[in-house]
Amino acid sequence: MINDWQIVHAAADHAKALAEMNLEFNGVTMEEEPLRHYLENRREIILVALDQNEAVGFACAQVFHSFCYERPNAEITELYVREAARQQGVAGRLVRRVEEELRAAGVKTVTILTGSYNEPAWRTYESAGYRAQSETVFQRKLIPME
């Protein structure tokens, strides 16, 4: 049970924990120093859920501006909660806090892409008021993968 937790903007001192959680979540290894530099100069919203100062989850969002639309749109690009902290409302709180940040940035519409197999994520997003859309995602890798 999360007892004394809070959600904060990610800072350079969260780099180690974020790197560990990203490896758990995405299977991607990140070096701590470049991540520290990125966090100091970020252009995205990165929030960290802390339980007694221990990072237990994170959420990331990007704001997109286009001359085609009156207001910016956004995408919640990542949402992860460590297994020990799941089923305690952490993901929902992260989503709500990201939405507050996006609303303050003038965002009207938020998009989330998640796998069709990821039922826990679907439940989280649906309980936060998101609805699945009938759009198709196209993707192409521009550089060869190593």
C-alpha positions as CSV (number, residue, x, y, z in Angstrom):
1,M,0.0,0.0,0.0
2,I,1.3,3.4,-0.9
3,N,1.4,5.4,2.3
4,D,3.3,8.6,1.8
5,W,3.5,9.3,-1.9
6,Q,3.6,12.3,-4.2
7,I,3.9,13.1,-7.9
8,V,6.7,15.5,-8.9
9,H,8.3,16.7,-12.1
10,A,11.3,14.5,-12.9
11,A,14.6,16.0,-12.1
12,A,18.2,15.0,-12.7
13,D,18.3,13.2,-9.3
14,H,15.6,10.8,-10.6
15,A,17.8,9.7,-13.5
16,K,18.9,6.4,-11.9
17,A,15.4,5.3,-10.9
18,L,13.9,6.4,-14.3
19,A,16.6,4.4,-16.1
20,E,15.8,1.3,-14.0
21,M,12.1,1.7,-14.5
22,N,12.5,2.2,-18.3
23,L,14.6,-1.0,-18.5
24,E,11.8,-2.8,-16.6
25,F,9.1,-1.2,-18.8
26,N,10.6,-0.9,-22.3
27,G,13.6,-3.2,-22.1
28,V,15.9,-0.3,-23.0
29,T,19.1,0.4,-21.2
30,M,19.8,4.1,-20.6
31,E,23.1,5.5,-19.3
32,E,22.5,7.7,-16.2
33,E,24.6,10.7,-17.2
34,P,22.9,11.3,-20.6
35,L,19.6,10.9,-18.9
36,R,20.5,13.4,-16.2
37,H,21.4,15.9,-19.0
38,Y,18.1,15.1,-20.8
39,L,16.1,15.7,-17.6
40,E,17.8,19.1,-17.1
41,N,17.0,20.2,-20.7
42,R,13.8,18.3,-21.4
43,R,11.0,19.4,-23.7
44,E,8.4,16.9,-22.5
45,I,6.4,16.5,-19.4
46,I,7.9,13.8,-17.2
47,L,6.3,13.0,-13.9
48,V,7.5,10.6,-11.2
49,A,5.4,9.0,-8.5
50,L,7.3,8.7,-5.3
51,D,6.5,6.6,-2.3
52,Q,8.5,7.8,0.7
53,N,11.0,9.3,-1.8
54,E,11.3,6.0,-3.7
55,A,10.3,6.2,-7.4
56,V,7.5,3.7,-8.1
57,G,6.2,5.0,-11.4
58,F,6.4,7.6,-14.2
59,A,4.4,9.2,-16.9
60,C,5.5,11.2,-20.0
61,A,3.6,13.4,-22.3
62,Q,4.4,15.5,-25.4
63,V,2.6,18.6,-26.6
64,F,2.2,19.1,-30.3
65,H,1.5,22.4,-32.1
66,S,0.3,22.7,-35.6
67,F,-0.9,25.6,-37.7
68,C,-3.8,23.4,-38.7
69,Y,-5.4,23.5,-35.3
70,E,-6.4,26.3,-33.0
71,R,-5.0,24.7,-29.9
72,P,-2.2,22.2,-29.3
73,N,-2.8,18.5,-29.0
74,A,-0.9,16.1,-26.8
75,E,0.0,12.5,-26.4
76,I,0.7,10.6,-23.2
77,T,3.6,8.6,-24.5
78,E,4.6,6.5,-21.5
79,L,2.9,5.3,-18.3
80,Y,4.6,2.8,-16.0
81,V,4.1,1.7,-12.4
82,R,6.3,-0.8,-10.7
83,E,4.6,-4.1,-9.9
84,A,4.8,-3.6,-6.1
85,A,2.9,-0.3,-6.4
86,R,0.2,-1.5,-8.8
87,Q,-3.5,-1.6,-8.0
88,Q,-3.2,1.3,-5.6
89,G,-4.3,4.2,-7.8
90,V,-0.8,5.3,-8.8
91,A,-1.4,5.1,-12.6
92,G,-4.7,7.0,-12.3
93,R,-3.1,9.7,-10.3
94,L,-0.3,10.0,-12.8
95,V,-2.8,10.3,-15.7
96,R,-4.8,13.0,-13.9
97,R,-1.7,15.0,-13.0
98,V,-0.4,14.8,-16.6
99,E,-3.9,16.0,-17.7
100,E,-3.6,19.0,-15.4
101,E,-0.2,19.9,-16.9
102,L,-1.6,19.5,-20.4
103,R,-4.7,21.5,-19.6
104,A,-2.5,24.3,-18.3
105,A,-0.6,24.2,-21.6
106,G,-3.8,24.8,-23.5
107,V,-4.2,21.3,-24.8
108,K,-7.7,20.3,-26.0
109,T,-7.2,16.7,-27.0
110,V,-5.0,13.9,-25.5
111,T,-4.1,10.8,-27.4
112,I,-2.7,7.6,-25.9
113,L,-1.3,4.7,-28.0
114,T,-1.1,1.3,-26.3
115,G,-1.0,-2.3,-27.4
116,S,-4.2,-4.1,-28.1
117,Y,-3.0,-6.9,-25.8
118,N,-2.4,-4.6,-22.8
119,E,-5.6,-5.0,-20.9
120,P,-4.4,-3.4,-17.6
121,A,-3.5,-0.3,-19.5
122,W,-6.9,-0.3,-21.3
123,R,-8.7,-0.5,-18.0
124,T,-6.6,2.3,-16.5
125,Y,-7.3,4.6,-19.5
126,E,-11.0,3.7,-19.7
127,S,-11.4,4.4,-16.0
128,A,-9.8,7.8,-16.6
129,G,-12.4,8.6,-19.3
130,Y,-10.5,7.7,-22.4
131,R,-12.3,5.8,-25.2
132,A,-10.8,3.6,-27.9
133,Q,-10.9,5.1,-31.4
134,S,-11.1,3.3,-34.7
135,E,-8.0,4.7,-36.3
136,T,-5.1,2.8,-37.7
137,V,-1.5,3.5,-36.8
138,F,1.1,3.4,-39.6
139,Q,4.7,3.2,-38.7
140,R,8.0,2.9,-40.6
141,K,11.5,2.6,-39.2
142,L,13.8,5.2,-41.0
143,I,17.1,3.9,-39.8
144,P,18.3,0.3,-39.6
145,M,17.9,-1.2,-36.1
146,E,21.0,-2.7,-34.6
